[in-house]
Amino acid sequence: MYQRRHDIDALRALAFALVILYHVGMYYVADWHWHLKSAEPVAWLQLPMRALNLWRLDLVFLISGLSIGLLCHGARQGQEAGALLKQRSRLLLLPLAFGMAVVVPYQPYAQAVANGSIAPGFMEFLLRYVQGGPWPPRAFDGWEVGVTWNHLWYLAYLWVYTLVLVLLLPWLRSGPGQTLAHAFRGLRGLRLMVFPVLPLLLYTGLLWPHFPVTHDLLRDAWAHAVYFTFFLYGYWIGVDADWWAEVRRLRGRLLVGALLMLVVYFVLRAQLSPATSLSFRHAVRFVGDIYLWWMVLAILGWAHHLLNRPWRWLPWANEQVYPWYVLHQTLLIVLIVQLAPLRLAPALEAVLLLAGTLVACAGLTALIRRVHGLRLCFGLKPRALGLPRSPLSGLSSS
């Protein structure tokens, strides 16, 4: 048996809370595409948003793999593979399907109305949406397919990565697989800071120029390579106390090093222009990859140092995370549609959007928790089975 990792529980909740804050920022950040955009973009938001964007999703996928690694630890070989995939299919695919059918449709509707592609009228839109369109070009993100999963793409990606991991389990538990895992967990000091970055640099060199991030599952080779690598890293490190002790020991220098790399990244990025060579663009991205890995390690080290205790709010947070994730972006867009005509100051409007989204998520989740069918549709376990244990990040934490 191993001790429950309260730091991972807390880090998961904080990481998905950050998703809500990030999406509020996406409404205001200048020159970045999102479903709706403020009439008063905030230019300075690009720097903090970019710094956050370089590691936020990679951390989430590492936590997802870590959670599955903790689940598999101690289970008899081969016993849990089928059960794991079955459980993940229920906890991921059912909320994905329900979310696409019920929660998400208002998002493409609001986007299509805002850009003038369709006339107002949600019920008319919905009747057309369930038939898969057709839609005017660029009516909303995903118009080519006819429907969209928008922010729920993570559930599809996590299911695919879980499937791949289950298929790889025999090799991961073989001699060569165990040797590779032990080698990774045995990295210390500078080796830990350097060697895990090398696959990221390889992906940047081979895939990054050719596969911009799409989140459409089929044309996302660079993102898949990076996300699955972090997913696998998480699977490997879950139960190794010595590895976590080393990350905790390095936490200070990792944070300083990551911030220095971020400064270098921004300085180099400021030199980019349409005429910039591909080699220089690669160099900028290489620095971003180093910053990404060091920042993720720093976050893990500081979380292990500060958060590994049984916080009273953790049981509550564990059951809130999944419904809040599914609900938050649609609720945010509903609030944007209501508040945008008022022309409020951006700072006041942003506070109202964030507060309104949080209150609405809490209120709706209170209802969801009490209805058996809704619990299943939002990835929560039946009430009789107790509280869920991290449905989003590997769907169990420890």
C-alpha positions as CSV (number, residue, x, y, z in Angstrom):
1,M,0.0,0.0,0.0
2,Y,1.1,3.6,-0.5
3,Q,0.1,6.8,1.1
4,R,-2.6,8.9,-0.6
5,R,-1.0,11.8,-2.5
6,H,-2.9,14.8,-1.3
7,D,-0.6,17.1,-3.3
8,I,-1.7,15.5,-6.6
9,D,-5.3,15.8,-5.6
10,A,-4.8,19.5,-4.8
11,L,-2.7,20.1,-7.9
12,R,-5.4,18.6,-10.1
13,A,-8.1,20.8,-8.6
14,L,-5.9,23.9,-9.0
15,A,-4.9,23.0,-12.6
16,F,-8.5,22.8,-13.7
17,A,-9.4,26.0,-11.8
18,L,-6.7,27.6,-13.9
19,V,-8.5,26.4,-17.0
20,I,-11.5,28.6,-16.1
21,L,-9.3,31.6,-15.4
22,Y,-7.4,31.0,-18.7
23,H,-10.7,30.9,-20.7
24,V,-11.8,34.1,-19.2
25,G,-8.5,35.5,-20.4
26,M,-9.0,34.2,-23.9
27,Y,-12.0,36.5,-24.3
28,Y,-9.7,39.5,-23.8
29,V,-6.2,38.5,-25.0
30,A,-5.4,40.4,-28.2
31,D,-4.9,38.7,-31.6
32,W,-5.7,35.2,-30.4
33,H,-8.6,33.3,-31.9
34,W,-11.4,32.2,-29.5
35,H,-15.1,31.6,-29.9
36,L,-16.0,35.2,-28.8
37,K,-13.8,38.2,-28.5
38,S,-14.1,41.4,-26.4
39,A,-14.5,44.7,-28.2
40,E,-11.8,45.9,-25.9
41,P,-8.9,43.5,-26.1
42,V,-6.1,43.8,-23.5
43,A,-2.7,43.8,-25.2
44,W,-0.6,43.1,-22.1
45,L,-2.4,39.8,-21.4
46,Q,-0.5,38.1,-24.2
47,L,2.7,37.7,-22.1
48,P,1.2,36.0,-19.0
49,M,-1.2,34.0,-21.2
50,R,1.7,32.8,-23.4
51,A,3.8,31.9,-20.4
52,L,0.9,29.9,-19.0
53,N,0.0,28.3,-22.4
54,L,3.5,26.8,-22.7
55,W,2.9,24.3,-19.9
56,R,-0.7,24.2,-18.6
57,L,-2.0,21.4,-20.8
58,D,1.2,19.4,-20.5
59,L,0.9,19.5,-16.7
60,V,-2.7,18.3,-16.9
61,F,-1.7,15.3,-19.1
62,L,1.2,14.4,-16.8
63,I,-1.2,14.4,-13.8
64,S,-3.5,12.2,-15.8
65,G,-0.8,9.7,-16.5
66,L,0.4,9.9,-12.9
67,S,-3.1,9.1,-11.6
68,I,-3.3,6.0,-13.8
69,G,0.1,5.0,-12.6
70,L,-1.0,5.2,-9.0
71,L,-4.1,3.2,-9.8
72,C,-2.1,0.4,-11.5
73,H,0.5,0.2,-8.8
74,G,0.1,-2.9,-6.8
75,A,-2.6,-4.4,-9.0
76,R,-2.0,-7.9,-10.3
77,Q,-0.5,-7.9,-13.8
78,G,-3.1,-8.1,-16.5
79,Q,-6.0,-8.0,-14.1
80,E,-6.7,-4.3,-14.3
81,A,-6.1,-3.6,-18.0
82,G,-9.6,-4.5,-19.2
83,A,-11.3,-3.0,-16.1
84,L,-9.3,0.2,-16.4
85,L,-10.3,0.7,-20.1
86,K,-14.0,-0.1,-19.3
87,Q,-14.1,2.3,-16.4
88,R,-12.3,5.1,-18.4
89,S,-14.7,4.6,-21.3
90,R,-17.7,5.1,-19.1
91,L,-16.1,8.0,-17.2
92,L,-14.8,9.8,-20.4
93,L,-17.0,8.9,-23.4
94,L,-20.4,9.2,-21.7
95,P,-19.7,12.8,-20.5
96,L,-18.1,13.6,-23.8
97,A,-21.2,12.5,-25.7
98,F,-23.6,14.2,-23.2
99,G,-21.5,17.3,-23.2
100,M,-21.4,17.5,-27.0
101,A,-25.2,17.0,-27.2
102,V,-26.4,19.1,-24.3
103,V,-23.7,21.4,-22.9
104,V,-21.6,22.5,-25.9
105,P,-24.2,23.5,-28.6
106,Y,-24.7,27.0,-27.2
107,Q,-21.1,27.8,-27.8
108,P,-21.1,27.3,-31.6
109,Y,-24.5,29.1,-31.7
110,A,-23.2,32.2,-29.9
111,Q,-20.1,32.2,-32.1
112,A,-22.1,31.8,-35.4
113,V,-24.5,34.6,-34.4
114,A,-21.6,36.9,-33.3
115,N,-19.8,36.6,-36.7
116,G,-23.0,37.0,-38.7
117,S,-23.1,33.4,-40.1
118,I,-26.6,32.7,-38.8
119,A,-29.6,34.6,-37.6
120,P,-30.5,34.5,-33.8
121,G,-32.7,31.7,-32.7
122,F,-31.2,28.9,-30.6
123,M,-33.9,26.3,-31.3
124,E,-33.6,26.7,-35.0
125,F,-29.9,26.4,-34.7
126,L,-30.2,23.3,-32.5
127,L,-32.5,21.5,-35.0
128,R,-29.9,22.1,-37.7
129,Y,-27.0,21.3,-35.4
130,V,-28.3,17.8,-34.5
131,Q,-28.4,17.1,-38.3
132,G,-24.8,18.1,-38.7
133,G,-25.4,21.3,-40.7
134,P,-24.4,22.2,-43.3
135,W,-23.0,25.6,-42.1
136,P,-21.6,28.7,-43.8
137,P,-17.8,28.6,-44.0
138,R,-16.1,29.4,-40.6
139,A,-19.5,29.8,-38.9
140,F,-17.9,28.3,-35.8
141,D,-14.9,26.2,-34.8
142,G,-15.7,22.7,-36.2
143,W,-18.2,23.9,-38.8
144,E,-16.6,21.5,-41.4
145,V,-17.6,18.5,-39.4
146,G,-21.0,20.0,-38.5
147,V,-20.7,19.6,-34.8
148,T,-18.0,20.4,-32.3
149,W,-16.6,19.3,-28.9
150,N,-14.9,22.6,-28.3
151,H,-13.2,22.5,-24.8
152,L,-14.2,18.8,-24.3
153,W,-11.5,17.7,-26.7
154,Y,-9.4,16.7,-23.6
155,L,-11.8,13.9,-22.8
156,A,-11.3,12.3,-26.2
157,Y,-7.5,12.7,-26.1
158,L,-7.3,11.2,-22.6
159,W,-9.4,8.2,-23.7
160,V,-7.1,7.6,-26.6
161,Y,-4.0,7.9,-24.5
162,T,-5.5,5.5,-21.9
163,L,-6.3,3.0,-24.7
164,V,-2.7,3.3,-26.0
165,L,-1.3,2.8,-22.4
166,V,-3.5,-0.2,-21.9
167,L,-2.2,-1.8,-25.1
168,L,1.4,-0.9,-24.1
169,L,1.1,-2.4,-20.6
170,P,2.6,-5.8,-21.5
171,W,5.7,-4.1,-22.9
172,L,5.9,-1.5,-20.1
173,R,6.0,-4.3,-17.6
174,S,8.5,-6.4,-19.6
175,G,12.2,-6.3,-18.9
176,P,13.0,-3.5,-21.4
177,G,10.0,-1.5,-20.4
178,Q,11.0,-1.7,-16.7
179,T,14.5,-0.8,-17.5
180,L,13.4,2.3,-19.3
181,A,11.1,3.3,-16.4
182,H,13.8,2.7,-13.8
183,A,16.2,4.8,-15.9
184,F,13.7,7.7,-16.0
185,R,12.9,7.5,-12.3
186,G,16.7,7.3,-11.6
187,L,17.4,10.7,-13.2
188,R,18.9,13.2,-10.7
189,G,20.1,16.8,-10.8
190,L,21.1,18.1,-14.2
191,R,20.2,14.8,-15.9
192,L,16.6,15.1,-14.7
193,M,16.5,18.7,-16.1
194,V,18.0,17.7,-19.5
195,F,17.2,14.2,-20.7
196,P,13.4,14.3,-20.5
197,V,13.5,17.5,-22.7
198,L,15.2,15.7,-25.6
199,P,12.1,14.0,-26.9
200,L,10.3,17.4,-26.8
201,L,13.2,19.0,-28.9
202,L,12.9,16.1,-31.4
203,Y,9.2,16.6,-31.8
204,T,9.8,20.3,-32.3
205,G,12.4,19.6,-35.0
206,L,10.3,17.0,-36.9
207,L,6.6,17.7,-36.2
208,W,6.1,21.3,-34.9
209,P,6.5,23.1,-38.3
210,H,4.1,20.8,-40.0
211,F,1.3,20.1,-37.5
212,P,-0.1,23.2,-35.8
213,V,-2.3,22.4,-32.8
214,T,-5.9,21.7,-33.9
215,H,-7.5,19.6,-31.1
216,D,-9.4,17.7,-33.8
217,L,-7.7,14.4,-32.9
218,L,-6.8,13.3,-36.4
219,R,-4.4,16.2,-37.5
220,D,-2.6,16.9,-34.3
221,A,0.6,14.9,-34.5
222,W,2.9,17.3,-32.7
223,A,0.4,17.9,-29.8
224,H,-0.2,14.1,-29.5
225,A,3.5,13.4,-29.3
226,V,4.0,16.0,-26.6
227,Y,0.9,15.3,-24.6
228,F,1.4,11.5,-24.7
229,T,5.0,11.9,-23.6
230,F,3.9,13.8,-20.6
231,F,1.2,11.3,-20.0
232,L,3.8,8.5,-20.0
233,Y,6.2,10.5,-17.8
234,G,3.4,10.8,-15.3
235,Y,2.6,7.1,-15.4
236,W,6.3,6.3,-14.6
237,I,6.8,8.7,-11.7
238,G,3.7,8.1,-9.7
239,V,4.9,6.0,-6.9
240,D,8.6,6.6,-6.7
241,A,9.4,8.4,-3.4
242,D,13.0,9.0,-4.3
243,W,12.1,10.8,-7.6
244,W,9.6,13.0,-5.7
245,A,12.2,13.8,-3.1
246,E,14.7,14.9,-5.8
247,V,12.1,17.1,-7.5
248,R,11.3,18.6,-4.1
249,R,15.0,19.2,-3.4
250,L,15.5,20.9,-6.8
251,R,12.3,23.0,-6.6
252,G,14.0,26.3,-6.0
253,R,16.6,26.1,-8.8
254,L,14.0,24.7,-11.1
255,L,11.8,27.7,-10.7
256,V,14.6,30.1,-11.1
257,G,15.9,28.3,-14.2
258,A,12.4,28.1,-15.7
259,L,11.8,31.9,-15.2
260,L,15.2,32.6,-16.8
261,M,14.3,30.4,-19.8
262,L,11.0,32.3,-20.0
263,V,12.8,35.6,-20.2
264,V,15.1,34.2,-22.9
265,Y,12.1,32.9,-24.8
266,F,10.3,36.2,-24.8
267,V,13.5,38.1,-25.8
268,L,14.0,35.7,-28.8
269,R,10.3,35.7,-29.7
270,A,10.4,39.5,-29.9
271,Q,12.8,39.2,-32.8
272,L,10.4,37.1,-34.9
273,S,9.0,38.5,-38.1
274,P,7.5,37.1,-41.3
275,A,11.0,36.9,-42.7
276,T,12.5,35.0,-39.8
277,S,14.2,31.7,-40.8
278,L,12.8,28.3,-39.7
279,S,16.0,27.6,-37.9
280,F,15.6,30.6,-35.7
281,R,11.9,29.8,-35.1
282,H,13.1,26.3,-34.0
283,A,15.5,27.8,-31.6
284,V,12.8,29.9,-30.0
285,R,10.6,26.9,-29.6
286,F,13.5,24.8,-28.2
287,V,13.9,27.4,-25.4
288,G,10.1,27.2,-24.9
289,D,10.4,23.4,-24.5
290,I,13.1,23.7,-21.9
291,Y,11.0,26.3,-20.0
292,L,8.0,23.9,-20.2
293,W,9.8,20.9,-18.6
294,W,11.6,22.9,-15.9
295,M,8.3,24.7,-15.0
296,V,6.4,21.5,-14.8
297,L,9.1,20.0,-12.6
298,A,9.1,23.2,-10.4
299,I,5.3,23.0,-10.0
300,L,5.5,19.3,-9.0
301,G,8.3,20.0,-6.5
302,W,6.6,23.0,-4.9
303,A,3.3,21.2,-4.8
304,H,4.9,18.2,-3.1
305,H,6.5,20.5,-0.6
306,L,3.5,22.6,0.2
307,L,0.3,20.7,-0.6
308,N,0.9,17.1,0.5
309,R,-1.5,17.2,3.5
310,P,-5.2,16.2,3.9
311,W,-6.7,19.6,3.1
312,R,-10.4,19.8,4.3
313,W,-11.5,21.2,1.0
314,L,-10.1,18.3,-1.1
315,P,-13.0,15.9,-0.9
316,W,-15.3,18.7,-2.0
317,A,-13.0,19.8,-4.8
318,N,-12.5,16.2,-6.1
319,E,-16.3,16.0,-6.8
320,Q,-16.5,19.5,-8.3
321,V,-13.7,19.2,-10.8
322,Y,-15.3,17.1,-13.5
323,P,-18.8,18.9,-13.7
324,W,-17.1,22.3,-13.5
325,Y,-14.8,21.4,-16.4
326,V,-17.7,20.2,-18.5
327,L,-19.9,23.2,-17.7
328,H,-17.6,26.2,-17.3
329,Q,-17.0,27.3,-20.9
330,T,-20.7,27.3,-21.9
331,L,-21.6,29.1,-18.8
332,L,-18.8,31.7,-19.5
333,I,-20.1,32.2,-23.0
334,V,-23.7,32.7,-21.8
335,L,-22.5,35.3,-19.4
336,I,-20.4,37.0,-22.2
337,V,-23.5,37.3,-24.4
338,Q,-25.4,38.9,-21.6
339,L,-22.7,41.3,-20.4
340,A,-21.1,42.4,-23.7
341,P,-23.9,44.8,-24.7
342,L,-23.5,46.6,-21.4
343,R,-20.0,47.9,-22.4
344,L,-18.6,47.5,-18.9
345,A,-15.0,48.3,-18.2
346,P,-12.9,45.2,-19.0
347,A,-11.6,44.8,-15.4
348,L,-15.2,44.9,-14.0
349,E,-16.6,42.7,-16.7
350,A,-13.8,40.1,-16.2
351,V,-14.5,39.9,-12.5
352,L,-18.2,39.5,-13.2
353,L,-17.5,36.8,-15.8
354,L,-15.2,34.8,-13.5
355,A,-17.5,35.2,-10.4
356,G,-20.6,34.3,-12.4
357,T,-19.0,31.3,-14.0
358,L,-17.9,30.0,-10.6
359,V,-21.3,30.6,-8.9
360,A,-23.1,29.0,-11.8
361,C,-20.8,25.9,-11.8
362,A,-21.3,25.5,-8.1
363,G,-25.0,25.8,-8.3
364,L,-25.5,23.4,-11.2
365,T,-23.0,20.9,-9.7
366,A,-25.1,20.9,-6.5
367,L,-28.0,19.8,-8.6
368,I,-26.0,17.3,-10.6
369,R,-24.7,15.6,-7.5
370,R,-28.2,14.8,-6.3
371,V,-29.5,13.2,-9.6
372,H,-28.3,9.7,-10.4
373,G,-28.5,10.0,-14.2
374,L,-26.8,13.4,-14.2
375,R,-24.0,12.1,-12.0
376,L,-23.2,9.5,-14.6
377,C,-23.4,12.1,-17.5
378,F,-20.9,14.3,-15.7
379,G,-18.5,11.6,-14.9
380,L,-19.4,11.2,-11.2
381,K,-19.7,7.8,-9.6
382,P,-23.2,6.6,-8.4
383,R,-23.9,8.0,-5.0
384,A,-24.0,4.6,-3.5
385,L,-20.4,4.1,-4.5
386,G,-19.2,7.2,-2.7
387,L,-17.3,10.2,-3.9
388,P,-15.3,10.0,-7.2
389,R,-11.6,10.0,-7.0
390,S,-10.4,12.4,-9.7
391,P,-12.4,11.6,-12.8
392,L,-10.5,14.1,-15.0
393,S,-6.9,13.5,-14.4
394,G,-6.6,9.8,-15.1
395,L,-9.9,9.4,-13.2
396,S,-8.3,8.4,-10.0
397,S,-5.5,9.9,-8.1
398,S,-4.2,7.4,-5.7
